[in-house]
């Protein structure tokens, strides 16, 4: 899975959104749970506060006292974390206070931002042991007294914090498991949703390799129009190639007869004009044949579906050239694994490799070596690397560019028209391939041909 792929983008974007939403949900749930616990805790403290108010009486000397004991034993245990106290608001006037046994000698001071406010106020405190307390406080005028008293009840908030931490751990574990489940679900969903695209890719590969002629199978409603348009495009391409071949053949037949008439009439006359006409008619015939061959190669190269097994072609060429060059005793070594296939017409492969092997046999002293390897090309496309080496005199680096120019013959003593390497270069370019001349390991010249592979 790569971020640049469609499936990678869908999966990563879905996971990103899921992580953000799960994190926001986790924070919201933790906050709501914490608030609910605080409200519940405050309600428990308020119940204690109400019970305390119901049991406070004022003595004749104006000091408060309890008419009955508080039932909760935690308020009697020293420094238990559960406390209550009743203190006069105006301490300057003196007067006794009242506190739970758990407070011992300590007393709490109400924070300045809370003191003097009306109603029940909630805030946090710490006792002498450093325990965090949740406290509520309210000012009352006790029955039988003219003074106002601050009534405070506090409870151990660290116990509540432990519950919050336990809940948060369970919440995080649950959200992590949910995230993993969502990731698996997104992966399966994306892979399942993009399966028709992979099927279409397999069909297109089969068409490119010559194993099929159109896209077949049932596709989702969104891809059916695409498949139909691709089939129409493939059919149109085949029709264009067929029309081009037909027109090339018609043109060849249409020009052959007039040129033959001109050549025959010129041959029947014995003068300078007839010789000139025969010469120019011959040049015209050569040029017509050249460009008709080029047109045929271009039409074949642009067609889809043509695939050629490489090894049988090379073996046939090697047998033929060894027979032709038996006087020179040239041996042709072939190193080509079975199964390699050229994505193109057989006659084009024969023409390209045949020209290179024939050229190597002309210059070789005794050996020609042909090797074929599969390589990885751009965008994951396969390439065939075909190398034709000879043990001849080789060619200087500065002269190699001239060797592939049309009609350029570097040695007039060798037979040929000087068109072989140029034809190879042009035909390879029609298949988006290339030809390079290099120094061979045998000591002569190496012709490196790269063509599209169908393997």
N, C-alpha and C positions, 0 to 999 in steps of 0.2 A: 504494500500500500504506500503510495507516494502522494505528497500534498498536491502535486500537479495533476494527478489523475482525478477523474470525476468521482469515483468511489471514495478516494482519499478526502476530497473536499467535502463530500456529503457526510462522511463519518466524523471528520474532525470538527466540522461546524455543528453537527448534532451533539457531539460530546461536549463541545464548548458551551453551547446553550444549556445542556443538561447539568453540567457542573455549576454554572452560574445560578440556575434555578434551584438546584439542590442546596447550594450554600445559602442562598437567600431563605429558602424554606427552613433550613436548620437554624439559622439565626432567629427567624421569626418564632419558631416553636420553642426555642430555648428562652427567648424573652417572654413569651406568653406563659410558659411553665413557671418561670421565676416570679412573674407578677402574680400568678394564681397562688403560689406558695406564700408569697408575702401577704396577700389579702387573707388567706386562710390563717396564717400566723397572727396577723393583726386581730382577726376575729377571736382567736383564742385568748389573746391578751385583753381584748375588750370584755370578754366574759369574766375574766379574773378581776378586771377593773370594776365591773358592775357588782360582782359579789363582794368586793372589798368595800365599796360605798354602802352597800346594804348592811354591813356589819360594823361600821364606824359610828361610835357615839362620842359626845363631848361631855367631859366631866364638869363638875361645878367650878373648878379652877380654870376651865377653858382648854384643857389638854385633851387631845383625841385618844381614844382607846377602842379596842375591838370588843364587841359584845359577845362574839363567839370566834373560835379559832378557824383559820383557813384550812380547808380539807386537804388541799394539795400538799404532800409532804416535801416536795422539792423546795418550797419556800422556807422550810425549817432547816434544811441541810446547809452548813456553812459553805459559802462560795460555790453553790451548786450551779450558778448561771441563771437562776430564776429568782427575781427579786421584786419587792414592792416597797414603796416608801410614801409617807404622807408628811408634807412639810408646809409650814406657813409661808405664804408668798412674801409677806413683809417680815423678813427675818430681823429687821432692826428693832422691832417691837418685842422681840423675844418670843418665848412660847415653846412648848415641848413639841417634838416631832414623833413620828411613829414609823417603824420599819420592820421588814421581815427578819426572822432570825438568820436567814442566809446572808444578809448584808453585813453582819457583825457591826463593826464600828464605822464602816465606810458609808458615805452618802454620795448620791449622784447630783451633779449640777446640770440643770437643763441648759442646752445651748442657747446662746444669746439670740439667735435668729428664730427660736421657737418660743422662748419665754414671753409671756404676756399675751399670746395670741388666743383667740377664742376657739372653742371646740377641741376636738381630739387631735393631737399632733403626734406624728410618728417620726422617729429618728433613730440613729445608731449611737451606741455607747461602747465603752470597754471597761471591764472590771479590773480589779487589782491583779488578776492572773493573765490579763491580756485577751480574755475571751470576748469576741464581738457579740454585742447584745442588740436586739431589736426592742425598742421601747416605745410606749405610748404614754402621753401625759395630758391631763386635763385639769383645769382650775375649777374648784367647787367652793360654795359656801355651805359648810356643814350645818345640819339642823342644830339649833341651840347655841350657835356661835355667830358672832358678827364679823369674824375674820375669814379670809379666803385661804384655802389650802390647795397646794399642788399635789395631785395624786398621780403617782408614776408606777407603772408596771413594766418590767423588762424580762425578756426571755433569751435563752441561749440561741443566737442566730447561726453559730457554727454548725449546730445540728442541721439546720435548714440548708446551709451551704453544702454539707455532705450529701444531702439528698439531691441538691441541684447538680453537683459534680457527677453523682451516679447516673442521674438522668441524662446529662450531657454525654457521658461516655456511651451509654446505650443508644442515644440518638445518633452520635457520630458513627458507631458501628453499623446501625441500621441504614444510615444514608450511604455509607461506603458500599454495603452489600447491594443497596438499591442502584447505586451508580454503576457497579459492575454488571448487574442485571440489565440495566439500560444500555450499557456499552455493548453487551452481547446481543441484545435485541436490535440495536441500531445496525451492528455489523451484519447480522443475519438479514435484516430488512433491506439494507442497501445491496448486499450481494444478491439477494433474491430479486430485488427490483431491477437490477442492471443485468440480470442473466440474459434477457433478450438481446441486449447490445453485444454481449460476448458471443451469442449464437450468430448474430449478424456478422461479427468480425470473422468467425470461423468460416461462414459461407463465402465472404468476400475473399478470404485467403484461398479457399478451394477454387474460386473463379480465377484468381490470379495465377494459381499453379496449374490451371488447365483441367482440374478435376470436376468442374461444374460450369454451366453456362448461364445460370441465373440464380437469384436468391430464392430459396425454397423454405417452406415452413410457415407456421402461424406466428404472427407478431402482435404485440399489444396495439390497441387502436392508435396510440400516439406514434408508433413506428411503422405501421402499415403503409401510410403514404410515402414515407422515406424509402421503404423497400420497393414499392411500386415505381417510384421515380428512378431508383438505382437500376432496376431491371430495364426500364425504358432507356436509360443512358447506356447501359451495356449493349442493348439491342441496336441502338442508334450507332454506337461505335463500330459494331460488327458490320452494319450496313455500309457505313462510310468506308471501312477498309475494303469491303467487297467491291464497292463501286470504284474505288481507286485502282484496285487490281484489274477490274474490267476495262477501265479507261486506259490504263497503261498498256494492256494487251491490244486494245483497239488501235491506239496510237502507233504501236509498234508495227502492226499489220498495215496500217494506212500509209506509213512512211517507207516500208520495206519495198513495195512495188515501184514507186517513183524513183527511189534511189537506185534500184536494180536497173530500171530502164535507162537512167542517166549513165550508169556505169557501163552497161552494154553498148549503148550508142557511142560513148566515148572510146570504148575499146575497138569499135569497128572503124574508126577514123584514125588516120596516121598523120596527125599534124599537132602543132603546139597547143591549139585551143582544146583539142580533144584530150590531150595529156593533162592539161590544167583542169578541165572539167572532171576527169577521172580522179585526179588527185584530190580535188575539193569534195567530190562526192564521197570518196573514201573517208575523208576527215569528218564529213557530215554524218556518215554512218557510224563512225566510232563515237562521236559525241552523242548521237541519239541513243546508241546502245548504253553509253555510260550513264546518261541521265535517266533512262528508263530503268536501268538496274538500281540506281539510287532511289527512284520513286518506289520501286517494288520493295526495296529494303525498308524504306521509311514507313510504308503501309504495313508491312509485317511487324516492324518494331513497335508501332503504336497500337497494335492489336492486343487484346486481352486473351489469356488462356493458353497461349502456346508454351509448351514445356518440352525440353529436349534432354535426354540422358547423355551425359558428357562422355563417359568412357567408351561406349561403342563408336562414337564419332571419331575420337582420337585414334582408336585402334585401327579403324578403316583407313584413315589418312596415313597413319604410320606404315601400314602394309603397302599402300599405293606408292608412297614416296620412296620407300626402300627399293621397290621394284624399278622405279624410274631412275634412281641414282645407284643402281647396282654396279655401274662401271667405276664409281668413286668408292664403293664399298662403305657407304655411310650407314652407320647403325643408329637407330632411333630408340632411345630409352623412354619408357612411359611410366610415370608415377601418378596414378589417378585412382583414388578410392572409389569403390562402387557406391552408387546411390546419389552421387552429386548430379544436380540437374540445372540446366541453364533455362532461365525464364525468357524464352524467345524461340524463333523458328530454327529448325535444324539446318536449313541451307545457309542461314546467316552465320551460325556457329562454324559450319564447314568452311565458309568463305573466309572468315576472320582467321581461325586457327590454321586453315590450310595455307593461306598466304604467308603466315609467320613461319610455319614449318618448312614450306617450300623455300622461302628466303634463307632460313638457317641451313638447309641442305646445300644450297648453292655456294655458301661461304664456308661451310664446315670442312675441316680437314678429314675427320673420320667419325665424329660423334655429334649427335643432337640429343638433348635431354628435354623432355616435356614433363612438367609437374603441375598438378592442380591441387589447390587447397581452398577450403571454405573459410571465409572471414566474416566478421561482423561489420556491417556498414552503418550509415547514419539511420536514425529513427528505428533501430532494431532490424533493418533489412539486411538479408544475407547477401554476400558477394562471393564470386568465384575469382580466385587469383590464379591465372594461368601464366606460367613462365616457360618460355621457349629459349633454351641456351644452345650455343654452338661452340666448338673449339677452334673457330676460325681466327682471322687476324683482328677481329673486333673493329670498333669505330671510335674515333676520338670524340670526346664529350662535346666539343664545339661544332661537330658536324652532324650530331644526332638530330638536331631540329630540322636540318635540311632533308634528312632521310625520309621524313613523313610527309614532305610536300609533294603535291600531285605532279607526276611526270618527271620528278627529279631522280636521275640515275647517277649514283656516285662512281660507278665503274662501268663504262660502256662495253667492256669485254664480257660482262656477264649478261646472259639472256634476260629479257623482260622488258616491260614497258615503263617501269618506274611508278606504276599506279598501285602496287600491292599494299604498301604500308599506308598510303593515303586512304585507300578503300577501307582498310581495317580501322583506321582512326575515325572515319566518318560513320561507319556502321556501328562501332562501339559507342560513339556519341549519341546515336539514335536510341540506344538502350540506356542512356545515362551512364555509360561506362567510360573507360579511358585506356590509352596505350602509352607506355613509357619504355624508352630504350635505356638500358643500363649495362654495366660491365658484368659479364657472366662468370660464375665460379669455374667454368671450364677454360676460361682465358679469352673467349671471344665475346660475342654480343648477346645480351639477354633482352628479349622482348616481353615485358610484363603487361598482361592484358587483364583488366578487371571488368567483370560483367555481373549483372544481377543474377542471383541464385534463387532457385525455386525449391531448394531442399530445406 
